[in-house]
């Protein structure tokens, strides 16, 4: 069983944090790239980049949240077993 200090839990939490960080970096770089496109006449490219970045960012955010939530469930199970808390 997994407990609060297992390697898999730390890896899962680290992956969630890493994905959130990569999402923020990607969003910043995409905004820098879309700046020159905003000077052109076609606004469709800018809108497409905005929607694409939002989808990627939200996907990374929810996956990171899921990883952290999953770790908290494993920690609660360990506390429940240790102190014999009934369901």
DSSP file (Angstrom, degrees, kcal/mol; ACC not computed):
  #  RESIDUE AA STRUCTURE BP1 BP2  ACC     N-H-->O    O-->H-N    N-H-->O    O-->H-N    TCO  KAPPA ALPHA  PHI   PSI    X-CA   Y-CA   Z-CA
    1    1 A X              0   0    0      0, 0.0     2,-0.4     0, 0.0    73,-0.0   0.000 360.0 360.0 360.0 156.3    0.0    0.0    0.0
    2    2 A X        -     0   0    0      4,-0.1     2,-0.2     2,-0.0    76,-0.1  -0.697 360.0-174.9 -88.9 138.5    1.0    3.6   -0.5
    3    3 A X    >   -     0   0    0     -2,-0.4     3,-1.5    74,-0.1     6,-0.2  -0.656  44.7 -84.6-120.6-176.1    1.8    5.8    2.5
    4    4 A X  T 3  S+     0   0    0      1,-0.3    71,-0.1    -2,-0.2    70,-0.0   0.708 124.6  42.0 -64.5 -21.4    2.6    9.4    2.8
    5    5 A X  T 3  S+     0   0    0      4,-0.1    -1,-0.3    70,-0.0    -3,-0.0   0.233  82.3 128.3-112.2  14.5    6.3    9.0    2.2
    6    6 A X    <>  -     0   0    0     -3,-1.5     4,-1.9     1,-0.1     5,-0.2  -0.323  65.1-123.3 -72.5 155.2    6.3    6.5   -0.7
    7    7 A X  H  > S+     0   0    0      1,-0.2     4,-2.4     2,-0.2     5,-0.2   0.849 109.7  55.9 -65.7 -35.1    8.3    7.1   -3.8
    8    8 A X  H  > S+     0   0    0      2,-0.2     4,-2.6     1,-0.2    -1,-0.2   0.895 107.4  49.2 -66.5 -39.3    5.2    6.8   -6.1
    9    9 A X  H  > S+     0   0    0     -6,-0.2     4,-2.6     2,-0.2     5,-0.2   0.928 112.6  47.1 -64.7 -43.9    3.3    9.5   -4.1
   10   10 A X  H  X S+     0   0    0     -4,-1.9     4,-2.6     1,-0.2    -2,-0.2   0.894 113.1  49.7 -64.9 -38.4    6.3   11.9   -4.3
   11   11 A X  H  X S+     0   0    0     -4,-2.4     4,-2.5     2,-0.2    -2,-0.2   0.914 111.4  48.6 -65.6 -42.5    6.7   11.2   -8.0
   12   12 A X  H  X S+     0   0    0     -4,-2.6     4,-2.1     2,-0.2    -2,-0.2   0.925 114.0  45.5 -63.6 -44.7    3.0   11.8   -8.6
   13   13 A X  H  X S+     0   0    0     -4,-2.6     4,-2.3     1,-0.2    -2,-0.2   0.904 113.3  50.6 -66.2 -40.1    3.0   15.0   -6.7
   14   14 A X  H  X S+     0   0    0     -4,-2.6     4,-2.6    -5,-0.2    -2,-0.2   0.882 109.2  51.1 -64.4 -38.4    6.2   16.1   -8.4
   15   15 A X  H  X S+     0   0    0     -4,-2.5     4,-2.5     2,-0.2    -1,-0.2   0.901 109.6  50.7 -65.5 -39.8    4.7   15.4  -11.8
   16   16 A X  H  X S+     0   0    0     -4,-2.1     4,-1.9     2,-0.2    -2,-0.2   0.930 113.2  44.6 -62.9 -45.0    1.6   17.4  -11.0
   17   17 A X  H  X S+     0   0    0     -4,-2.3     4,-2.2     1,-0.2    -2,-0.2   0.898 113.4  51.5 -65.7 -39.5    3.7   20.4   -9.9
   18   18 A X  H  X S+     0   0    0     -4,-2.6     4,-2.8     1,-0.2    -2,-0.2   0.890 108.7  50.3 -64.8 -39.5    6.0   20.0  -12.9
   19   19 A X  H  X S+     0   0    0     -4,-2.5     4,-2.3     2,-0.2    -1,-0.2   0.887 109.8  50.7 -66.7 -37.8    3.1   19.9  -15.3
   20   20 A X  H  X S+     0   0    0     -4,-1.9     4,-1.9     2,-0.2    -2,-0.2   0.922 112.6  46.7 -63.6 -42.7    1.6   23.1  -13.8
   21   21 A X  H  X S+     0   0    0     -4,-2.2     4,-2.3     2,-0.2    -2,-0.2   0.926 112.6  49.0 -65.2 -44.8    5.0   24.8  -14.1
   22   22 A X  H  X S+     0   0    0     -4,-2.8     4,-2.8     1,-0.2     5,-0.2   0.878 109.0  54.3 -62.9 -36.7    5.4   23.7  -17.7
   23   23 A X  H  X S+     0   0    0     -4,-2.3     4,-2.3     2,-0.2    -1,-0.2   0.904 109.0  47.5 -63.0 -41.0    1.9   24.9  -18.5
   24   24 A X  H  X S+     0   0    0     -4,-1.9     4,-2.2     2,-0.2    -2,-0.2   0.912 113.5  47.5 -67.1 -41.4    2.7   28.3  -17.1
   25   25 A X  H  X S+     0   0    0     -4,-2.3     4,-2.5     2,-0.2     5,-0.2   0.927 113.1  48.9 -64.5 -44.3    6.0   28.5  -19.1
   26   26 A X  H  X S+     0   0    0     -4,-2.8     4,-2.6     1,-0.2    -2,-0.2   0.906 110.3  51.1 -61.9 -41.9    4.3   27.3  -22.3
   27   27 A X  H  X S+     0   0    0     -4,-2.3     4,-2.0    -5,-0.2    -1,-0.2   0.911 110.8  48.5 -63.1 -42.2    1.5   29.9  -21.8
   28   28 A X  H  X S+     0   0    0     -4,-2.2     4,-1.8     2,-0.2    -2,-0.2   0.916 113.0  47.0 -64.1 -43.2    4.1   32.7  -21.4
   29   29 A X  H  X S+     0   0    0     -4,-2.5     4,-2.1     1,-0.2    -2,-0.2   0.893 111.0  51.9 -66.2 -38.7    6.0   31.6  -24.5
   30   30 A X  H  X S+     0   0    0     -4,-2.6     4,-2.2     1,-0.2    -1,-0.2   0.872 107.9  52.0 -66.4 -35.4    2.9   31.3  -26.6
   31   31 A X  H  X S+     0   0    0     -4,-2.0     4,-0.9     2,-0.2    -1,-0.2   0.883 108.9  50.6 -67.1 -36.9    1.8   34.8  -25.6
   32   32 A X  H  X S+     0   0    0     -4,-1.8     4,-0.6     1,-0.2     3,-0.4   0.892 112.2  47.3 -65.5 -38.3    5.2   36.1  -26.7
   33   33 A X  H  X S+     0   0    0     -4,-2.1     4,-0.7     1,-0.2     3,-0.4   0.864 109.2  53.6 -70.4 -35.5    4.8   34.4  -30.0
   34   34 A X  H  X S+     0   0    0     -4,-2.2     4,-1.1     1,-0.2    -1,-0.2   0.658  90.6  78.1 -77.3 -13.5    1.3   35.6  -30.5
   35   35 A X  H >X S+     0   0    0     -4,-0.9     3,-0.9    -3,-0.4     4,-0.6   0.947  94.5  45.9 -60.1 -50.1    2.3   39.3  -30.0
   36   36 A X  H >< S+     0   0    0     -4,-0.6     3,-0.9    -3,-0.4     4,-0.4   0.843 109.3  57.4 -63.0 -29.2    3.8   39.7  -33.5
   37   37 A X  H >< S+     0   0    0     -4,-0.7     3,-0.9     1,-0.2    -1,-0.2   0.771  94.3  66.1 -70.5 -23.7    0.7   38.0  -35.0
   38   38 A X  H << S+     0   0    0     -4,-1.1    -1,-0.2    -3,-0.9    -2,-0.2   0.731  93.6  60.4 -71.9 -19.1   -1.5   40.6  -33.4
   39   39 A X  T << S+     0   0    0     -3,-0.9    -1,-0.2    -4,-0.6    -2,-0.2   0.718  91.5  85.9 -77.3 -20.5    0.0   43.3  -35.6
   40   40 A X  S <  S-     0   0    0     -3,-0.9    -3,-0.0    -4,-0.4     0, 0.0  -0.212  90.1-112.7 -76.7 172.1   -1.2   41.5  -38.8
   41   41 A X  S    S+     0   0    0      2,-0.0     2,-0.7     1,-0.0    -1,-0.1   0.754  93.3  82.9 -77.8 -25.1   -4.6   41.9  -40.3
   42   42 A X        +     0   0    0      1,-0.2     4,-0.4    -5,-0.1     3,-0.2  -0.715  48.9 179.8 -89.4 119.6   -5.9   38.4  -39.6
   43   43 A X     >  +     0   0    0     -2,-0.7     4,-2.2     1,-0.2     5,-0.2   0.518  68.3  83.5 -89.7  -6.7   -7.2   38.0  -36.0
   44   44 A X  H  > S+     0   0    0      1,-0.2     4,-2.6     2,-0.2     5,-0.2   0.884  87.8  52.4 -65.8 -37.8   -8.1   34.4  -36.6
   45   45 A X  H  > S+     0   0    0     -3,-0.2     4,-2.5     2,-0.2    -1,-0.2   0.911 110.1  48.2 -64.9 -41.2   -4.5   33.2  -35.8
   46   46 A X  H  > S+     0   0    0     -4,-0.4     4,-2.3     2,-0.2    -2,-0.2   0.916 112.5  48.6 -65.8 -42.5   -4.5   35.1  -32.5
   47   47 A X  H  X S+     0   0    0     -4,-2.2     4,-2.4     2,-0.2     5,-0.2   0.905 111.1  50.6 -63.7 -40.9   -7.9   33.7  -31.5
   48   48 A X  H  X S+     0   0    0     -4,-2.6     4,-2.6     1,-0.2    -2,-0.2   0.934 111.1  48.0 -62.6 -45.4   -6.8   30.2  -32.4
   49   49 A X  H  X S+     0   0    0     -4,-2.5     4,-2.7     1,-0.2     5,-0.2   0.898 110.8  52.3 -62.6 -39.2   -3.6   30.5  -30.3
   50   50 A X  H  X S+     0   0    0     -4,-2.3     4,-2.1     2,-0.2    -1,-0.2   0.921 112.6  43.5 -63.3 -44.2   -5.6   31.9  -27.4
   51   51 A X  H  X S+     0   0    0     -4,-2.4     4,-2.3     2,-0.2    -2,-0.2   0.901 114.4  50.4 -67.7 -40.4   -8.1   29.0  -27.4
   52   52 A X  H  X S+     0   0    0     -4,-2.6     4,-2.4    -5,-0.2    -2,-0.2   0.922 111.7  47.6 -64.0 -44.0   -5.3   26.5  -27.9
   53   53 A X  H  X S+     0   0    0     -4,-2.7     4,-2.8     1,-0.2     5,-0.2   0.900 111.0  51.5 -64.6 -40.0   -3.3   27.9  -25.0
   54   54 A X  H  X S+     0   0    0     -4,-2.1     4,-2.6    -5,-0.2     5,-0.2   0.912 110.6  48.2 -64.2 -41.4   -6.4   28.0  -22.7
   55   55 A X  H  X S+     0   0    0     -4,-2.3     4,-2.3     2,-0.2    -2,-0.2   0.933 114.2  45.6 -65.0 -44.9   -7.1   24.3  -23.5
   56   56 A X  H  X S+     0   0    0     -4,-2.4     4,-2.6     2,-0.2     5,-0.2   0.931 114.4  48.6 -63.1 -45.0   -3.6   23.2  -22.8
   57   57 A X  H  X S+     0   0    0     -4,-2.8     4,-2.6     1,-0.2    -2,-0.2   0.925 112.6  47.1 -62.3 -44.9   -3.3   25.3  -19.6
   58   58 A X  H  X S+     0   0    0     -4,-2.6     4,-2.5    -5,-0.2     5,-0.2   0.889 112.0  50.9 -67.0 -37.2   -6.6   24.0  -18.3
   59   59 A X  H  X S+     0   0    0     -4,-2.3     4,-2.1    -5,-0.2    -2,-0.2   0.940 113.3  44.6 -63.4 -46.7   -5.7   20.4  -19.1
   60   60 A X  H  X S+     0   0    0     -4,-2.6     4,-2.4     2,-0.2    -2,-0.2   0.895 113.1  52.3 -64.3 -39.3   -2.4   20.7  -17.3
   61   61 A X  H  X S+     0   0    0     -4,-2.6     4,-2.4    -5,-0.2    -2,-0.2   0.942 111.8  44.1 -62.2 -48.3   -4.0   22.5  -14.4
   62   62 A X  H  X S+     0   0    0     -4,-2.5     4,-2.3     2,-0.2    -1,-0.2   0.855 113.2  51.3 -69.7 -33.5   -6.7   19.8  -13.8
   63   63 A X  H  X S+     0   0    0     -4,-2.1     4,-2.3    -5,-0.2    -1,-0.2   0.918 111.2  48.1 -67.5 -41.3   -4.1   17.0  -14.2
   64   64 A X  H  X S+     0   0    0     -4,-2.4     4,-2.0     2,-0.2    -2,-0.2   0.902 111.8  49.7 -62.9 -40.6   -1.9   18.7  -11.6
   65   65 A X  H  X S+     0   0    0     -4,-2.4     4,-2.6     1,-0.2    -2,-0.2   0.904 109.6  52.0 -63.6 -41.2   -4.8   19.1   -9.3
   66   66 A X  H  X S+     0   0    0     -4,-2.3     4,-2.6     1,-0.2    -2,-0.2   0.910 108.2  51.1 -62.0 -42.5   -5.8   15.5   -9.7
   67   67 A X  H  X S+     0   0    0     -4,-2.3     4,-1.7     1,-0.2    -1,-0.2   0.917 112.9  45.0 -61.9 -43.3   -2.2   14.3   -8.9
   68   68 A X  H  X S+     0   0    0     -4,-2.0     4,-1.8     2,-0.2    -1,-0.2   0.892 113.5  50.0 -68.9 -38.3   -2.2   16.4   -5.7
   69   69 A X  H  X S+     0   0    0     -4,-2.6     4,-1.8     1,-0.2    -2,-0.2   0.887 107.8  54.3 -65.7 -38.9   -5.7   15.2   -4.7
   70   70 A X  H  X S+     0   0    0     -4,-2.6     4,-1.9     1,-0.2    -1,-0.2   0.889 106.6  51.5 -62.3 -40.1   -4.7   11.6   -5.3
   71   71 A X  H  X S+     0   0    0     -4,-1.7     4,-2.1     1,-0.2    -1,-0.2   0.897 107.5  52.6 -63.7 -40.5   -1.8   12.1   -2.9
   72   72 A X  H  X S+     0   0    0     -4,-1.8     4,-2.3     1,-0.2    -1,-0.2   0.853 106.4  53.7 -66.9 -32.5   -4.1   13.5   -0.2
   73   73 A X  H  X S+     0   0    0     -4,-1.8     4,-2.2     2,-0.2    -1,-0.2   0.927 109.4  47.9 -65.4 -43.7   -6.4   10.4   -0.6
   74   74 A X  H  X S+     0   0    0     -4,-1.9     4,-1.7     1,-0.2    -2,-0.2   0.889 111.6  50.6 -63.8 -38.0   -3.5    8.1    0.0
   75   75 A X  H  X S+     0   0    0     -4,-2.1     4,-2.1     2,-0.2    -1,-0.2   0.916 109.5  50.5 -65.7 -42.5   -2.4   10.2    3.0
   76   76 A X  H  X S+     0   0    0     -4,-2.3     4,-2.7     1,-0.2    -2,-0.2   0.894 107.8  53.6 -62.5 -40.1   -5.9   10.0    4.5
   77   77 A X  H  X S+     0   0    0     -4,-2.2     4,-2.1     1,-0.2    -1,-0.2   0.889 108.5  49.8 -61.6 -38.8   -6.0    6.2    4.0
   78   78 A X  H  X S+     0   0    0     -4,-1.7     4,-2.2     2,-0.2    -2,-0.2   0.917 112.4  46.4 -65.9 -43.3   -2.8    6.0    6.0
   79   79 A X  H  X S+     0   0    0     -4,-2.1     4,-2.4     1,-0.2    -2,-0.2   0.894 110.8  53.9 -65.0 -39.7   -4.1    8.1    8.8
   80   80 A X  H  X>S+     0   0    0     -4,-2.7     5,-1.7     1,-0.2     4,-0.6   0.904 111.5  44.3 -62.6 -42.1   -7.4    6.2    8.8
   81   81 A X  H  <5S+     0   0    0     -4,-2.1     3,-0.4     3,-0.2    -1,-0.2   0.897 113.1  51.7 -68.2 -40.2   -5.5    2.9    9.2
   82   82 A X  H  <5S+     0   0    0     -4,-2.2    -2,-0.2     1,-0.2    -1,-0.2   0.917 121.4  30.0 -65.9 -44.3   -3.2    4.2   11.9
   83   83 A X  H  <5S-     0   0    0     -4,-2.4    -1,-0.2    -5,-0.1    -2,-0.2   0.322 105.1-123.4-100.4   7.5   -5.9    5.7   14.2
   84   84 A X  T  <5 -     0   0    0     -4,-0.6     2,-0.5    -3,-0.4    -3,-0.2   0.910  40.2-179.1  52.1  51.7   -8.6    3.1   13.2
   85   85 A X      < -     0   0    0     -5,-1.7    -1,-0.2    -6,-0.2    -2,-0.0  -0.711  23.9-127.7 -81.5 124.1  -11.1    5.7   12.1
   86   86 A X              0   0    0     -2,-0.5    -1,-0.0     1,-0.1    -6,-0.0  -0.358 360.0 360.0 -72.2 155.0  -14.3    4.0   10.9
   87   87 A X              0   0    0     -2,-0.0    -1,-0.1    -7,-0.0    -2,-0.0   0.471 360.0 360.0 -74.3 360.0  -15.8    4.8    7.5
